[in-house]
Amino acid sequence: MKKKFISCLTIILLVFSFAIFFSGNALAYIDPSVMTYAIQAIAGVVIAIGAVVGIYFRKAKKKISKKLGIDENRNKEVEKDEIIVKNKNEK
């Protein structure tokens, strides 16, 4: 397994080396709106990663709390839902 990882890493390193050393100048114009798209893409990735980390953190916290026997709602008071409907004739 380790040899496969090293060989894959070597191939990736060679590909990037060739791409960097044998690339030419582009002489192209980059539109200013490209930076806006790049910022939006980076922000989207950061938000998505944060959401995934938050979801898995809550799942892990729930499993650990269940395993240790910790109940978050143990000392909380719960009020009953009372719905009072008055008729028009009653005051």
C-alpha positions as CSV (number, residue, x, y, z in Angstrom):
1,M,0.0,0.0,0.0
2,K,2.8,2.4,0.9
3,K,4.6,1.7,-2.4
4,K,1.4,2.4,-4.4
5,F,1.0,5.7,-2.6
6,I,4.7,6.7,-3.2
7,S,4.4,5.8,-6.9
8,C,1.2,7.8,-7.3
9,L,2.8,10.7,-5.5
10,T,5.8,10.4,-7.8
11,I,3.7,10.4,-10.9
12,I,1.7,13.4,-9.7
13,L,4.9,15.3,-8.9
14,L,6.3,14.5,-12.4
15,V,3.1,15.7,-14.1
16,F,3.2,19.0,-12.2
17,S,6.9,19.4,-12.9
18,F,6.4,19.0,-16.6
19,A,3.4,21.3,-16.6
20,I,5.4,24.1,-14.8
21,F,8.7,23.7,-16.7
22,F,7.4,23.2,-20.2
23,S,4.5,25.8,-20.2
24,G,4.7,28.9,-22.3
25,N,3.5,32.4,-21.7
26,A,-0.2,32.8,-22.3
27,L,-0.3,36.6,-23.0
28,A,-4.0,36.6,-22.1
29,Y,-6.3,39.1,-20.5
30,I,-8.0,38.1,-17.2
31,D,-11.3,39.8,-16.7
32,P,-11.7,41.5,-13.2
33,S,-14.9,39.5,-12.6
34,V,-12.9,36.3,-12.5
35,M,-11.6,37.3,-9.1
36,T,-15.2,37.6,-7.9
37,Y,-16.0,34.1,-9.1
38,A,-12.9,32.8,-7.4
39,I,-13.8,34.4,-4.1
40,Q,-17.4,33.0,-4.4
41,A,-16.0,29.5,-5.1
42,I,-13.6,29.7,-2.2
43,A,-16.4,30.9,0.1
44,G,-18.7,28.2,-1.0
45,V,-16.1,25.5,-0.4
46,V,-15.3,26.9,3.1
47,I,-19.0,27.1,4.0
48,A,-19.6,23.5,2.7
49,I,-16.7,22.2,4.7
50,G,-17.9,24.0,7.8
51,A,-21.4,22.5,7.4
52,V,-20.0,19.0,7.0
53,V,-17.7,19.4,10.0
54,G,-20.6,20.7,12.1
55,I,-22.8,17.8,11.1
56,Y,-20.2,15.2,12.0
57,F,-19.3,17.0,15.2
58,R,-22.9,16.8,16.4
59,K,-23.1,13.1,15.4
60,A,-19.9,12.3,17.3
61,K,-21.0,14.4,20.3
62,K,-24.4,12.6,20.4
63,K,-22.7,9.2,20.3
64,I,-20.2,10.1,23.0
65,S,-22.9,11.5,25.2
66,K,-25.0,8.4,24.7
67,K,-22.0,6.1,25.5
68,L,-21.2,8.1,28.7
69,G,-24.8,8.4,29.8
70,I,-24.9,12.2,29.6
71,D,-28.4,13.7,29.2
72,E,-28.4,17.4,28.2
73,N,-32.1,17.8,29.1
74,R,-31.8,16.3,32.6
75,N,-32.1,19.5,34.6
76,K,-34.4,21.5,32.3
77,E,-37.9,22.3,33.1
78,V,-40.5,21.6,30.5
79,E,-43.7,23.6,30.4
80,K,-47.0,22.1,29.3
81,D,-48.6,23.5,26.2
82,E,-51.9,25.0,27.2
83,I,-54.2,26.4,24.6
84,I,-57.1,28.5,25.9
85,V,-59.8,29.4,23.5
86,K,-62.4,32.0,24.6
87,N,-65.8,32.4,23.0
88,K,-66.9,35.9,21.9
89,N,-69.6,35.8,24.6
90,E,-67.1,35.1,27.4
91,K,-64.9,37.7,29.0
